[in-house]
Amino acid sequence: MPMKLYGVSDGPPTLGVRMTLKALNVPYEYVNVNFNKGEHMTDSYAKMNPQKEIPVLDDNGFYLQESNAIIQYICDKYGPDSPLYPKDPTARAIVNQRLFFNMGFYYSSIGAYALAPIFFDYERSAMGLKKVENALKVFQTYLERLNTKYVAGDNLTVADFVLITSTMCLEAINFDISGYPLIKKWYEMFKKEHSELWEVAKVGMLELAEFEKNPPDLSTMNHPFHPTRKATK
């Protein structure tokens, strides 16, 4: 049986996993989790992921949480010789660093500024903007210092996937990244040279862009942590 990926269509962590599966041509069944209805807060979902977060992978009864761990597992099991997740310790260390830089610093800053005001009762603030700008500056510095075509070397890796899905959140809210020319160059290059993979992220980006214009009504979300949206943003 093919593995199952439980995710959301516009969630950057889910999209990073889906790009990995596509790049490695791994068959899987995608199960959309209805965030608005709180399907990730149910007892049945908690059996797969006690954190009640999205995504989660079901590989024939083996449940794995956390998108970075899922991506690494998929590469190790289904693409052990793929350059997407290199075996060389130094090359892999750079990829791993980029994965965790994205999770703990880059996406966390972007998500709080770009996505939280769409889906929760948060407002974009000067402090939030400062954190995004700082994250972009650090990313720009990594690109300057490594001086390679991709974010972790001269070859495409899964590190590009997760950083693409974070950066596309900024595009969704029309955030101008032209002040970070190396990031912009890499981002546009990826779209052009890896269009089949970009299509995976593009779907989520367009959904987020539509939500930015017309925020979803989450007042009836069926879980205890749902926010109460303000009448205006």
Contacts in CASP RR format, 6 or more apart in sequence:
PFRMAT RR
TARGET T0000
AUTHOR 0000-0000-0000
METHOD contacts of the structure
MODEL  1
MPMKLYGVSDGPPTLGVRMTLKALNVPYEYVNVNFNKGEHMTDSYAKMNP
QKEIPVLDDNGFYLQESNAIIQYICDKYGPDSPLYPKDPTARAIVNQRLF
FNMGFYYSSIGAYALAPIFFDYERSAMGLKKVENALKVFQTYLERLNTKY
VAGDNLTVADFVLITSTMCLEAINFDISGYPLIKKWYEMFKKEHSELWEV
AKVGMLELAEFEKNPPDLSTMNHPFHPTRKATK
1 60 0 8 1.000
2 27 0 8 1.000
2 28 0 8 1.000
2 29 0 8 1.000
3 26 0 8 1.000
3 27 0 8 1.000
3 28 0 8 1.000
3 29 0 8 1.000
3 57 0 8 1.000
3 58 0 8 1.000
3 59 0 8 1.000
3 60 0 8 1.000
4 28 0 8 1.000
4 29 0 8 1.000
4 30 0 8 1.000
4 31 0 8 1.000
4 57 0 8 1.000
4 58 0 8 1.000
5 14 0 8 1.000
5 17 0 8 1.000
5 18 0 8 1.000
5 21 0 8 1.000
5 28 0 8 1.000
5 29 0 8 1.000
5 30 0 8 1.000
5 31 0 8 1.000
5 55 0 8 1.000
5 56 0 8 1.000
5 57 0 8 1.000
5 58 0 8 1.000
5 70 0 8 1.000
6 31 0 8 1.000
6 33 0 8 1.000
6 45 0 8 1.000
6 48 0 8 1.000
6 49 0 8 1.000
6 54 0 8 1.000
6 55 0 8 1.000
6 56 0 8 1.000
6 57 0 8 1.000
6 58 0 8 1.000
7 14 0 8 1.000
7 30 0 8 1.000
7 31 0 8 1.000
7 32 0 8 1.000
7 33 0 8 1.000
7 54 0 8 1.000
7 55 0 8 1.000
7 56 0 8 1.000
8 14 0 8 1.000
8 32 0 8 1.000
8 33 0 8 1.000
8 35 0 8 1.000
8 54 0 8 1.000
8 55 0 8 1.000
9 32 0 8 1.000
9 203 0 8 1.000
9 204 0 8 1.000
9 207 0 8 1.000
10 203 0 8 1.000
10 204 0 8 1.000
10 205 0 8 1.000
10 207 0 8 1.000
10 208 0 8 1.000
10 211 0 8 1.000
11 54 0 8 1.000
11 165 0 8 1.000
11 204 0 8 1.000
12 107 0 8 1.000
12 111 0 8 1.000
12 162 0 8 1.000
12 165 0 8 1.000
12 166 0 8 1.000
12 168 0 8 1.000
12 169 0 8 1.000
13 54 0 8 1.000
13 55 0 8 1.000
13 67 0 8 1.000
13 107 0 8 1.000
13 162 0 8 1.000
13 165 0 8 1.000
14 54 0 8 1.000
14 55 0 8 1.000
14 67 0 8 1.000
15 161 0 8 1.000
15 165 0 8 1.000
15 200 0 8 1.000
15 201 0 8 1.000
15 204 0 8 1.000
16 67 0 8 1.000
16 71 0 8 1.000
16 158 0 8 1.000
16 161 0 8 1.000
16 162 0 8 1.000
16 164 0 8 1.000
16 165 0 8 1.000
16 200 0 8 1.000
16 201 0 8 1.000
17 55 0 8 1.000
17 57 0 8 1.000
17 67 0 8 1.000
17 70 0 8 1.000
17 71 0 8 1.000
17 74 0 8 1.000
18 30 0 8 1.000
18 200 0 8 1.000
19 158 0 8 1.000
19 161 0 8 1.000
19 164 0 8 1.000
19 165 0 8 1.000
19 197 0 8 1.000
19 200 0 8 1.000
19 201 0 8 1.000
20 26 0 8 1.000
20 71 0 8 1.000
20 74 0 8 1.000
20 75 0 8 1.000
20 84 0 8 1.000
20 158 0 8 1.000
20 161 0 8 1.000
21 28 0 8 1.000
21 74 0 8 1.000
22 196 0 8 1.000
22 197 0 8 1.000
22 200 0 8 1.000
23 82 0 8 1.000
23 84 0 8 1.000
23 156 0 8 1.000
23 161 0 8 1.000
23 197 0 8 1.000
24 74 0 8 1.000
24 75 0 8 1.000
24 78 0 8 1.000
24 79 0 8 1.000
24 82 0 8 1.000
24 84 0 8 1.000
26 74 0 8 1.000
26 78 0 8 1.000
33 39 0 8 1.000
33 40 0 8 1.000
33 45 0 8 1.000
33 54 0 8 1.000
33 55 0 8 1.000
35 54 0 8 1.000
35 119 0 8 1.000
35 221 0 8 1.000
36 216 0 8 1.000
36 218 0 8 1.000
36 221 0 8 1.000
37 221 0 8 1.000
37 222 0 8 1.000
38 221 0 8 1.000
38 222 0 8 1.000
38 223 0 8 1.000
38 226 0 8 1.000
39 45 0 8 1.000
40 49 0 8 1.000
40 52 0 8 1.000
40 53 0 8 1.000
40 54 0 8 1.000
40 223 0 8 1.000
41 52 0 8 1.000
41 222 0 8 1.000
41 223 0 8 1.000
41 224 0 8 1.000
41 225 0 8 1.000
45 52 0 8 1.000
45 56 0 8 1.000
46 52 0 8 1.000
48 56 0 8 1.000
48 58 0 8 1.000
48 63 0 8 1.000
48 65 0 8 1.000
49 56 0 8 1.000
49 63 0 8 1.000
49 65 0 8 1.000
51 65 0 8 1.000
52 223 0 8 1.000
53 65 0 8 1.000
55 67 0 8 1.000
55 70 0 8 1.000
56 63 0 8 1.000
56 64 0 8 1.000
56 65 0 8 1.000
56 70 0 8 1.000
57 63 0 8 1.000
57 64 0 8 1.000
57 65 0 8 1.000
57 70 0 8 1.000
57 73 0 8 1.000
57 74 0 8 1.000
59 73 0 8 1.000
59 77 0 8 1.000
64 70 0 8 1.000
64 73 0 8 1.000
67 103 0 8 1.000
67 162 0 8 1.000
68 99 0 8 1.000
68 100 0 8 1.000
68 103 0 8 1.000
68 162 0 8 1.000
71 85 0 8 1.000
71 99 0 8 1.000
71 158 0 8 1.000
71 161 0 8 1.000
71 162 0 8 1.000
72 85 0 8 1.000
72 96 0 8 1.000
72 99 0 8 1.000
72 158 0 8 1.000
75 82 0 8 1.000
75 84 0 8 1.000
75 85 0 8 1.000
75 158 0 8 1.000
76 85 0 8 1.000
79 85 0 8 1.000
80 87 0 8 1.000
81 87 0 8 1.000
83 155 0 8 1.000
83 156 0 8 1.000
83 157 0 8 1.000
84 156 0 8 1.000
84 157 0 8 1.000
84 158 0 8 1.000
85 92 0 8 1.000
85 95 0 8 1.000
85 157 0 8 1.000
85 158 0 8 1.000
86 92 0 8 1.000
86 95 0 8 1.000
86 155 0 8 1.000
86 157 0 8 1.000
91 152 0 8 1.000
91 153 0 8 1.000
94 146 0 8 1.000
94 152 0 8 1.000
94 153 0 8 1.000
94 159 0 8 1.000
95 152 0 8 1.000
95 157 0 8 1.000
95 158 0 8 1.000
95 159 0 8 1.000
97 152 0 8 1.000
98 142 0 8 1.000
98 151 0 8 1.000
98 152 0 8 1.000
98 157 0 8 1.000
98 159 0 8 1.000
98 162 0 8 1.000
98 163 0 8 1.000
99 158 0 8 1.000
99 159 0 8 1.000
99 162 0 8 1.000
101 138 0 8 1.000
101 139 0 8 1.000
101 142 0 8 1.000
102 159 0 8 1.000
102 162 0 8 1.000
102 163 0 8 1.000
102 166 0 8 1.000
103 162 0 8 1.000
105 135 0 8 1.000
105 138 0 8 1.000
106 135 0 8 1.000
106 138 0 8 1.000
106 139 0 8 1.000
106 163 0 8 1.000
106 166 0 8 1.000
107 162 0 8 1.000
107 165 0 8 1.000
107 166 0 8 1.000
109 128 0 8 1.000
109 131 0 8 1.000
109 132 0 8 1.000
109 134 0 8 1.000
109 135 0 8 1.000
110 132 0 8 1.000
110 135 0 8 1.000
110 166 0 8 1.000
110 167 0 8 1.000
110 169 0 8 1.000
110 170 0 8 1.000
111 166 0 8 1.000
111 169 0 8 1.000
112 122 0 8 1.000
112 128 0 8 1.000
112 131 0 8 1.000
113 124 0 8 1.000
113 128 0 8 1.000
113 129 0 8 1.000
113 131 0 8 1.000
113 132 0 8 1.000
114 132 0 8 1.000
114 169 0 8 1.000
114 170 0 8 1.000
114 172 0 8 1.000
114 173 0 8 1.000
114 175 0 8 1.000
114 208 0 8 1.000
115 169 0 8 1.000
115 208 0 8 1.000
116 122 0 8 1.000
117 123 0 8 1.000
117 124 0 8 1.000
117 233 0 8 1.000
118 208 0 8 1.000
118 211 0 8 1.000
118 212 0 8 1.000
118 215 0 8 1.000
118 216 0 8 1.000
119 211 0 8 1.000
119 215 0 8 1.000
119 216 0 8 1.000
119 218 0 8 1.000
119 227 0 8 1.000
120 218 0 8 1.000
120 227 0 8 1.000
120 229 0 8 1.000
121 227 0 8 1.000
121 228 0 8 1.000
121 229 0 8 1.000
121 230 0 8 1.000
123 233 0 8 1.000
132 170 0 8 1.000
132 175 0 8 1.000
136 177 0 8 1.000
136 180 0 8 1.000
136 183 0 8 1.000
137 180 0 8 1.000
139 163 0 8 1.000
139 180 0 8 1.000
139 183 0 8 1.000
140 180 0 8 1.000
140 181 0 8 1.000
140 182 0 8 1.000
140 183 0 8 1.000
142 151 0 8 1.000
143 151 0 8 1.000
143 182 0 8 1.000
143 183 0 8 1.000
143 186 0 8 1.000
144 182 0 8 1.000
146 152 0 8 1.000
146 153 0 8 1.000
148 154 0 8 1.000
149 186 0 8 1.000
149 189 0 8 1.000
150 156 0 8 1.000
150 157 0 8 1.000
150 159 0 8 1.000
150 160 0 8 1.000
150 186 0 8 1.000
151 157 0 8 1.000
151 159 0 8 1.000
151 160 0 8 1.000
151 163 0 8 1.000
151 186 0 8 1.000
152 159 0 8 1.000
152 160 0 8 1.000
156 194 0 8 1.000
160 186 0 8 1.000
160 190 0 8 1.000
161 197 0 8 1.000
164 187 0 8 1.000
164 190 0 8 1.000
164 198 0 8 1.000
164 201 0 8 1.000
165 201 0 8 1.000
167 177 0 8 1.000
167 183 0 8 1.000
167 187 0 8 1.000
168 201 0 8 1.000
168 202 0 8 1.000
168 204 0 8 1.000
168 205 0 8 1.000
168 208 0 8 1.000
169 205 0 8 1.000
169 208 0 8 1.000
170 177 0 8 1.000
171 205 0 8 1.000
171 209 0 8 1.000
172 204 0 8 1.000
172 205 0 8 1.000
172 206 0 8 1.000
172 208 0 8 1.000
172 209 0 8 1.000
172 212 0 8 1.000
173 208 0 8 1.000
173 209 0 8 1.000
173 212 0 8 1.000
174 212 0 8 1.000
177 183 0 8 1.000
177 184 0 8 1.000
177 187 0 8 1.000
178 184 0 8 1.000
190 197 0 8 1.000
190 198 0 8 1.000
191 198 0 8 1.000
215 229 0 8 1.000
215 233 0 8 1.000
217 229 0 8 1.000
218 226 0 8 1.000
218 227 0 8 1.000
218 229 0 8 1.000
219 226 0 8 1.000
219 228 0 8 1.000
219 229 0 8 1.000
END
